[in-house]
C-alpha cells in the first residue's frame, strides 16, 4: 500500500482549497474526498502491479 499518494493528495487539496475559499469545512471535506480517491487509486495501482508479476 502506497500511503504517500492519499496523504499527499489530501494535504495538497486542503491547502489549495483553503487558500482559494478560506473555508475550513469546505477544505476539510475536499481533503477527505481527495484521501478517498487517492486510497482507491493506490489500491488499483497495487492490484495492477501484482497482476503484472
Secondary structure, DSSP 8 states (H G I E B T S, - for coil): --HHHHHHHHHHHHHHHHHHH--HHHHHHHHHHHHHHHHHHHHHHHHHHHHT-
